[in-house]
């Protein structure tokens, strides 16, 4: 079933299976969906009580899976049974999962500023950070996700004349600061926890040193727009999107 879930998900988003990874994503990130077998739903809701009540849950039963397999044998939608089940599951995910409106808004705004569409390679890199800022706080954590050492990751960018991946990481994490603080109930303390900082003091100093702006100024649209402009100026100069395309499918999830 894991392969089916991975094929049903967006190729540019993370899919976590291990208990600790799921727990961290629910606690520190903004997952679109918690998927489980119907038989495990009650137990998982209890174990992931920290944030799961804010995340839609899609529970699929064994009889449902067997019905998909029987339907595929009759008049399948795809060549293989797994792909057929993935198509059916993708339809359920589309109906159940939370909308990633904030991430899509960021991509739409960048598209308008740049005057061209963002390549899938950039979206695959950026979405992970925007949806799980607490999980991607360093080049090591990014490299682990893509099967590369920090040095190898830097080398891929350097050879294509791109800014350092650490620079992209910093500015994308700053956008998540704006996302968190847009909620008036969030404080710098809770925001620092969400982004994986040891204290709100360290968090505030990092925001100020990196962006030149105080965290309070990022709570409204003007602050977020300033971050978008700065990201484009520092990380996405003319021609850089073409270089992103040369990275191929490096930042898109591969499914066996």
N, C-alpha and C positions, 0 to 999 in steps of 0.2 A: 504493500500500500504506500510505502514511503516514496517509491519511484513515481507512482501515480500522482501523489500530492505535489511532488517537485515539478512534474511536467504540467500540472494544472496551474501552478503559480506563475507570476510574471518572471521572465528570465532575469530581470534586473533587481529582484528583491530577494532577501534572505529567506530561507526556510530552515527552521531549527527543529530537530527531533529529540535531542538529548534533554533530559529533565532540567539540568542546571542551565543549559542554554535557553530553554523556554522560560524558565523562571527569571533569568536576567533580562530577557527581551520584554517580558511583561512588566518588570519592575522599573527598568531604565529606558525603555524604548516606546515606540508607538506602533505596535503591530496592528495589521488590518484584521487579523482573524486568529482565533484559537481553534484548530481542527483536531478532532478526536473521534475515536470509535464511540458509538452510542453507549456501549456498556461501561465505558470509563468516564463518562461525562460528570457524574456526581462526584466521584473521587477527585477529578482534576479541578473542578470548581472549588473544592475545599482546599486542595494543596496550593492552588494559585490564587488564593483569595485576595492577595495584595492588590492586584489590578485587574484580574480577569473579569470582574463585574463591569468594567468599562470597555471590554473588548468583546465583540460578537463571537459566539461559539457556534461552530458548525459540527454537529455530531452525526455521523453516518453509520448506519447499522450494517452488520454482516449480511442480512437478507437483501438490503439495498444494493450492496456490492455484487452479490450473486445475481440479482435481477439485471444489473448492467451487463454482466458477463453473458447471461442468457440472451439479452437483447442483441449483443454484439454477434453472437453466433447466428442469430436470425437475420439481422440486417444492420451490421455494424456501421458506425459513422467513420471509422478510421481503419487503417490496414491492420494494426495490431490491437490485441485486447487491451493492453495498457494504455495506448493512445486513445482508444475509444472511451475507456473509463475516465481518462484525464479530461477529455472534452466534456463529458457529462458533469464531472466534478467542477470544472471551470465555470460552468453555467451556474451551479449552486453557489460557488464562491462569489461570483458577480452579484448574486442576489443577497448574499448574507454579509459579506465583508464590509468593514467600515471604509468609507471613501477616503482616499489619501488627498483630500482637497488641498491641504496646505502644501504638500510636496508638488502636486500638479500646478498649483498657483506659482510656486517658485520657478518651475520649468517654463510656464507660460510667460512669466515676466521676463525671464532671461531671453526667451525666444524673441519677444518684442524688442528688448533692448539691443540684441545682437542683429536682428533683422533676418534671422535664419533659424531653422530647426536645430535642436540639440541632437547630436548623434547618440545612438543607443549606448555607445561606449561611455560617454560622459554621464548619461542618465544612470547607468549601472553602477558607476563609481559614486555618484552623488546621492542616489536614493538611499543606499545603505547608511550613509552618515546622517542624512536628514531624518531617517526613521529610527535610527538606533545610535544616537550620539554618545550614549554612555558605553556602548560596546566598541566604538571606534574612536579612541582617544589618542592613538599613536600610529606611527608607520608600522610598528610591529603587529598591531592588531589588524591593520589593513592588509599587510602582507600575508598574514596567516589566512585571511579570508580568501585570498586569491592564489595561495600556494607559492608565494614569493618572499624572499628575505627583504628587509628594508632597503638594503643596498641594490638588490636586483630591481626592486620597484623604482627606486630613484633612477637607475640606469635606463629603464624603459622610457621614462619621461625625458631624461637628458638627451638621449639619442634622437629624439623627435623634436627637440627644441622647445619642449613644454616647460612651464614652471615646475618647481619641485612639487611632488605630491603632498609634501607637508604643508605647502602654502594653500593648496586646494583644501586640504583637511581643515586648516585653521579657519578659512573663510566660510566653509560649509557648516562647521560647528558654530560659528558666530550666528549664522542664520537660524540654527536651532535655538540659540539663546533668545532671539526675537520671537520665535514660535512659543517657547515656554513662557516668557514674560508677557506675551500678549494676553495671557489669562490673568486677570486682576487678583485672583486668589493665590497665584504663585509668588513666592518671595525669592530674593537672591539666595536664600538658604536652600529652599526646595529646588531651585533651578541648578544650583551647584551640585546637589545630590543627583539630579537627573543626568547631568553631563559628566559625572564621575570625578568631581573635584573634592579634595580633602576638606575644604572649608569654604564658606562664602567669601571670606577675605581673599583667598587665592583666586577664587572665581572672578570677583570684581576687578582685581588687579590684572588678571589675564585679559578680560574683556577690554579694559581701558588701554592696556599696552598694545593689544593687537589691532583694535579698531579705532582707537582715539576717542571713543565714545563711552559715556557712563552707561551701565546696565539700564538705568531708569529711562534713558533716551531711546532704548530699543523696544519699548513697550508699544509704541504706536507705529502707524504705517510709514511715517517719514523716516524713522530710524531704520526700519527694515529696508526701505528703498535705498537709503544711503549705503547699506551693506551690499545690496545687489549691484549698485553702480561700482563700488570699490572692487567687488569680486571680478566684475568684467574687466575693469581697468588693469588689475594686477595679475589676473589669471587667464583671461580669455581675450587676448589681443587679436587683431586681424590675422586670419590664417590658422589660428590655433585649433579651431574645431576640425579642420581638415586633418591636422596631425592627430587629433583624438581618434579619428576614424582609422588611422593606420595601426592603432593598438589592437584591432580585430575584436575578437570576442573575449578578451582577457577579463573584463569586468562583468560579463554576463554568465549567469550560472549554467554550468554544463550538466546535462542529465544523461546518464548512461542508458 
